[in-house]
Amino acid sequence: MPHTKDDFPDALYSAAQVRALDAQLIAAGTAGVELMQRAARATWRAIVRRWPAAQELTVLAGQGNNAGDGYLGATLARRAGWSVRVLTVGEPRRLQGDAANAHAEAVAVGVPMEPWSDEAELRGVLLDALLGTGLSGDVREPYVQAIDTINVSGLPVAAVDIPSGLCADTGRVLGTAVAADLTVTFIGLKLGLFTGEAADRVGELVFNDLHADPDIVEAAPANARLLLPRNLPHLTPRAATSHKGKFGHVLLIGGDRGFGGAIQMSAESALRCGAGMISMATRSEHVSAALTRLPEVMVQGTHSANQLVGLLQQASVVVVGPGLGQAAWGRSLLSAAANAPLPQVWDADALNLLSAGDVRLPEHCVITPHPGEAARLLEMSTAQVQADRPAAAHALSQKYTATVILKGAGSLVASPDGRLAVCSQGHPAMATAGLGDVLAGVVGALLAQGMESFEAACLAVWLHANAGAKVGRSGRGLAATDLIPAIRQLLEEHSPCLK
């Protein structure tokens, strides 16, 4: 059954888990060649739907089962009257099993084939059937040259199962990878299609379960889940007798000199997401501006950590870090917050001070690092974090016993108990300052209203990303505060205030 992003299943698997699923389906009575034929038909239908007038297909085939899907796709195109040919990057004589049979079927219907060379002409729609999900090391020649030629061709590109060169487990580009316009993937969704560099490589994603036995699929372990409206946690509707004291008191700490806007954005997003009361501890120089912009927020000019004592006693949730700075003022305030037995959200400079060893993270926190901050917290390079984002998110959650939001394309939410969620929404226009400050405030508001930390983080990430996708349609120039009304609207649609 074909699925588009609006009705994807939420289970995400590793390449090894999908191979195990494939083996279970075959053992249960579905022949491997039948699964390959179903995959080819699914790919062919997706190509025809996307490019109905193309009438020409060039298949680039490797030498594994991925190539078998490509040969069968060429056979279908030939029978449909398209002009077809296969460029064999992998040697056909090395094909085995079902892939060898697929090659023989293509030969039998007269599909023209020729060995790949850097002088080969690419025409029509290109079908990438080079390398499948089993790739682990970097792509080698002649595949490097073939992939690079595909990417500079300017022609429409469809990928079988996964763009060649993209790691199915992490979304990392293994040296080089096909930039597809369309990817048709099968049996189970792969985690690497939704994070890392996947957004630049996958294009439109179509999933087909190949009519796999749902009992076998549902019993299989998954690596993560995809955040979708149907699996998100909900805030409960409010009773008619509700009052502000029932929905938490968020204390936001930050805004050193020159950074007053960051903590104000966090406060505004917490306010608009339904926290009952909001207090802000910031530099005295920022009090007037904060009260002018947010008269609903209780703002205290704060010179020292001693002034936080009363505020911490009144609060139910703490958000600390936006605009905090790393000077003595920020360090002292963070130290006071760290000693408070409250649910907390640590962002920005709170994480930089944590990585420097200046403070200890309390239990039951949510931390919201971008890849650079994650690298400092894990004492590795940013490139190492990005090379395996799921592993980095898990490592952070274990090291700090915290719920982790690893931001970036395909944001990840990891829990110390091993749960992992992925958000594939967002927009490139979100690459601007202040978005993290807004997110921190959303998390704080959801915690204040009684959500468990992992659930609050998942809902906040989804709201933030989808608001960004909505506002981002206007293009460049998105401001962080543009998201706040959109987040409020999405939250109301998802969790209505009234029954």
Secondary structure as UniProt FT lines:
FT   STRAND          2..3
FT   HELIX           5..7
FT   STRAND          11..13
FT   HELIX           15..27
FT   TURN            28..29
FT   HELIX           32..50
FT   TURN            52..53
FT   STRAND          56..61
FT   HELIX           65..79
FT   TURN            80..81
FT   STRAND          83..88
FT   HELIX           92..94
FT   HELIX           97..108
FT   TURN            109..110
FT   STRAND          113..115
FT   TURN            118..119
FT   STRAND          125..129
FT   TURN            133..134
FT   TURN            141..142
FT   HELIX           143..152
FT   STRAND          157..160
FT   TURN            164..165
FT   TURN            168..170
FT   STRAND          182..186
FT   STRAND          189..190
FT   HELIX           191..193
FT   TURN            196..197
FT   HELIX           198..200
FT   STRAND          204..208
FT   TURN            210..211
FT   HELIX           214..219
FT   STRAND          224..226
FT   HELIX           229..231
FT   TURN            240..241
FT   HELIX           244..246
FT   STRAND          249..253
FT   TURN            257..258
FT   HELIX           260..272
FT   TURN            273..274
FT   STRAND          277..282
FT   HELIX           284..286
FT   HELIX           287..293
FT   TURN            295..296
FT   STRAND          298..301
FT   HELIX           305..307
FT   HELIX           308..314
FT   STRAND          317..320
FT   TURN            322..323
FT   HELIX           328..338
FT   STRAND          344..346
FT   HELIX           349..355
FT   TURN            356..357
FT   STRAND          365..367
FT   HELIX           371..378
FT   HELIX           382..387
FT   HELIX           389..400
FT   STRAND          403..406
FT   STRAND          411..414
FT   TURN            416..417
FT   STRAND          420..423
FT   HELIX           428..430
FT   TURN            433..434
FT   HELIX           435..448
FT   TURN            449..450
FT   HELIX           453..472
FT   TURN            473..474
FT   HELIX           480..482
FT   HELIX           483..494
//
